[in-house]
Each structure stands twice: as C-alpha cells, then as structure tokens.
C-alpha cells in the first residue's frame, strides 16, 4: 500500500482482475484437459487448425470491439492454444 488512495484503488482493481483471469484460465484448462482426454480416447488429432483459426478471427474481432490491441489478443490466444495442444499431445501419449 502506498500513501496514495487513488493509486491504491487502481491497484486493488488490477489485483482483482488478475485473480479473476487466473480463475478463468484455470477453468478453461480444466475443460480443455477433458477435451484432450476425449480426443485421445476417440483417436482424434490433438489440434484442429481450422477451429483455431476461426477462434483467432473471432477473438480478434472481439478485441477490436473492446478496444484491445488485436495483435496482442492474437499472441495471447496463440500462446494458450499451443499450451492446450501440448496438453492434448501429452494425453495422446498416455
């Protein structure tokens, strides 16, 4: 805590948003792990490039609408997708 109440208020809001983002990412990865197990069980490939590109296009548009840099949002989403694919590949190797 600083001696600046306004700055402290902004920082508290940022901390709350960061916590929410972590919980949302955790839930997303719980679901994608279930998808990976399902794909492994049914002999499906760990990645779906067509869906991934559709998601990126959709989320770039959402980012633009939200006035968030679409390049940043795409980089973030591609990072998440690569991590999900890595988990799916690991599930297939089991």
ABEGO torsion letter per residue (X at the ends): XBABAAAAAAAAAAAAAAAAAAAAAAAAAAAAAAAAAAAAAAGBBABBAAAAAAAAAAAAAAAAAAGBBAAAAAAAAAAAAAAAAAAAAAAAAX
